[in-house]
């Protein structure tokens, strides 16, 4: 376990984590200014505090569980006769493979009640802004990396898989905003704010589309792509009863509803 944690701390993403955080919150500040100038809106303090608290717990849990995740991936890797040396080409192919698996993982989380109980936390904010990008379900984020275990059976290095998973997830950060309009042909190629506003619509019939993380080709190929209407999506969140700003209620209410069969 100690060796796994030491390996994690040698990754460029970990070594430059403070810089990455500064950049992320600088972008959030720019969005706050843009929302104030364009829509005369501000971030709601209660939502900011609750989302930040949830993000800190989620990130802390993922850090503590990293040695376990890496150990499981390493054990599974020993079962494979294949080994692909880490290279730029291997990283690109792995990124595409992770993006493909993410699409199916995301689709399952929306289509099944147990998945929605884990994932709906991310959709629970009525505000579509960059803070919503870090509003994530604790249980889901602590375990969902294991969905990518098949990649190590194909010989991909465990460390590379986990690194690419983090990069793939981070690619969605900029999509959680209303400040960027439709981007023409680019909306049909990659995940954009326009595509992701559709995914965060309050109406589930609309939100159950655009599952891709980076690439939209999976949604277009498997029939789940939906363009944003010309008037834009304006209502976000979930149709279930609101749970306020208490982080524990936000995290646990969907799970309790599922357990109780409601």
Buried (B, 14 or more C-beta within 10 A) or exposed (E): EEEBBEBBEEBEEBEEBEEBEEEBEEBBEEBBEBBEEEEEBEBBEEBBEBBBBBBEBBBEBBBEBBBEBBBBBBEBBEEBEEEBEEEEEBBEBBBBBBBBBBBEBBBBBBEEEEBBBBBBBBBBBEBBBBBBBBBBBBBBBBEBBEBBBEBBEBBBBBBBBBBBBBBBBBBBBBBBBBBBEBBEEEBBBBBBBBBBBBBBBBEBEBBBBBBBBBBBBBBBEEEBBBEBEEEEBEEBBBEBEEBEBEBEBBBBBBBEBBEEEE
